[in-house]
Amino acid sequence: MPGGHQKGRRIAASGFKQSSMSNCGLNYRAPCTSAEGRPCDIFENIRFWNAFFCSVGLKLREFHPGQLSLIETSREYMFTLEAQQHQRKVTTLLRHLLRYHHCLVAVHLGDCLLMTHHRLICNALVKSRSLRKLRLWFLSMNPRVLRSFAMALPRLKNLEELDCLIYLEETFCEVLSEFLVNAGSLKTFTLRRHLLDASGGRIIFQGLMRNASITTLSLHMRRSSYGNEFAEYIRENRTLRNLTLTADEYANFDQRELRLIICSLFHTTTLSEVRLENFKVNEGNSCLVALFLSINQSLRDFHLVRCSLYTDAYPPTPAIFSPWLTAFSKNKTLEKLTMELSCFSLEQCRSLFEALKFNAFLNNITVERIQPLSVAEISRAMRDTGVRERFFFSSPCYVDNPGVELTECKDLSKFAVSSNVLSHSDSFCTTLRVLPSCAHVTSLSITVWEELFDWNVMNALISQYIATTTVLRELSLTIFYQIWDHANHVESVLVRALAINKSIRRLCIDGITFNESETQVLAETLQSTRTMCYFSYYPRDRQSTVSLFQKLSPNFSSNYTILELNGYLRQVGHHDLFIMDDVLHRNMSLVARAAHFVTGTRHRYLAAAAELVHSNPGLVDFIRKLASVDEGEALSRIKNSLKSFYELDDFMRLAGVVKYGVSCHRRNDGQKQLVDINRDCWLCIRRYLKVGDILDNQ
């Protein structure tokens, strides 16, 4: 971490300290009232439920309209005195939710509750009829807890997703293996525990090999653990569609075992997506991956995430490079690919682009890394071969020569300006002066570590750019000086620039400490923003975070745009955190509901959400992920969905006032009625009348 600091957590309220559940107006005994097109009444009181759950590091969230998930937010509060005092009450609430609320579909359980109330919770899990997803993250070796879950697991007949990060001793492995054999409803299985030994791996794979329902499997692969068993499972399996394998990030995975894994993929005809993470791949296995892609006829997506190819040979020889040309030109099923290009020479990259011209199917290639000094040449080669629109760069391009990267690479959008690369003040400032003319830059990271730089000059250039840009969407600003001079209050210029900007959607400020007046301006900016959805703040003086959130919380409820706040929050008051977390939950729920309405689910409460947050930039991102469309298509769908219930009959029908259309009995006095007003008058009324204004008839 920069400066040796440990990054803070994202907001997880530890909120109101209530001595009694009844004192806060929480009727936890009320039954579930959810129905088709109508969410449960519990959604109106989620803040009261979360007042208790947050005290033990949990909270309720609505990720899918009308469905609740109990998620873990922070492990910091799990063993505090407050958490111990609330454990019994929280367990009571959780038991009631599991037993009586079929709107609760997902639960994330950790150490805090399980250490003391594992029997009660396991009994409640078994009695739940709606639980579909269970995330069990329990790092203790407590045998009593493991026994409780060993008894409960076989009885979870309706479970569709199981995510385990748990101490896998032999007895529990046997129970888990037997569960996998009989789990007819289980579709997704994730095993995160990287300390699983070879013996435990064999036991679990015995169960996996007899399972006929799992379509998505994610495993954390340990070096020299169970490669043979995995290879046999993949060769024999006929139901798996999505596979993710993750290696230890800082450990070298055994290349012989990796070869077994890759070879096993040659035998599968059912997999449509494979994702490998953190693997270092030698020359032989890199060639094997290319050969696999060149002959496979079932994969749609193949992702090498944070994987290094040809770790022992750069660049690869023509003989071992040629399978990549075949894979790029002749694979007729692969549509999405993630990999690095830094393992290839510039000429080899050109050859890949030429080969890609003859492939009409591979249209989405995410590039993680390229050779820093070859950015301009590679970008030019992509344009010359006509394949540039198929490539996406996940990492920013570091500016070494602003006259080259910024001015020539206009088809790139992510850039990083760092004093580690531009070590001279003149070249750094030149880059900042060029930025305002670069309309193609939508994501920018600025990092300054050197005290030799003139902060007054740099701040003025940065602030001018922020205040005038209309295209920048993401900004990360990291300034670390050992000595700060606040005499000129140059930070106030930066804060005012942020207040003026109307384009930034994601902002991270790291290392800069604002004074009280600057913090007030920043708080007002966040409270009133209609474009910024994600904000992170990590000042050198952590008390500045406390001051910011104290100023932000009183009026934060009027903001319907911000979806996420991150920072150093340990010192921030529980009350301020709880208020802001409640607003963030509301905003996230509204955006999720609106996204589902836009993509076709026509319920009244979803339409009401769409009217409230249709201009939230975060809604566009949700729709892009939900419907797999680009930004232009997402914006078009939002516009069309709002038009779909603007007319009188459409509005009344969606609001539940009428079943088909509006008709009125003629009045004896001849007075005009609703159906008699013309369209212009109705549209004028409609400007002030929202779906949410119509009372629920239930």
Protein Blocks (a to p, Z undefined) as FASTA:
>chain_A
ZZhiacddddddfbjcdfbfklnopafkbccfbdehiacfklmmmmmmmmmmmmnopacd
dfbghiacdddfbfklmmgmklmmmmmmmmmmmmmmmmmmmkbmbdcddfklmmmmmmmm
mmmmmmpmkbmbdcdddfbfcfklmmmmmmmmmmmmmbcbdcddddddfklmmmmmmmmm
mmmkbmbdcdfblkbcfklmmmmmmmmmmpckbfbdcddddehillmmmmmmmmmpckbf
bdcddddfkbccdfklmmmmmmmmmmpckbfbdcdehiacdfklmmmmmmmmmmgckbfb
dcdehiaehklbccddfklmmmmmmmmmmmckbmbdcddfklpcfklmmmmmmmmmmpck
bmcdcdfbdcfklmmmmmmmmmmnopmmmpccfbdcddfblmlmmmmmmmbcbdcddfkl
mmcfklmmmmmmmmmmmmkbmbdcdddfbfkbcfklmmmmmmmmmmmpckbfbdcddddd
fbdcfklommmmmmmmmmmpckbfbdcdehiacdfklmmmmmmmmmmpckbmbdcdddfb
lmlmmmmmmmmmmmmmmpckbmbdcddfklpcfklmmmmmmmmmmmmmmmmmmmmmmnop
acfklmmmmmmmmmgmklmmmmmmmnopafklmmmmmmmmmmmmmbmklmmmmnomamkb
ccddddfklpacfklpcfklmmmmmmmpcfklpccfZZ
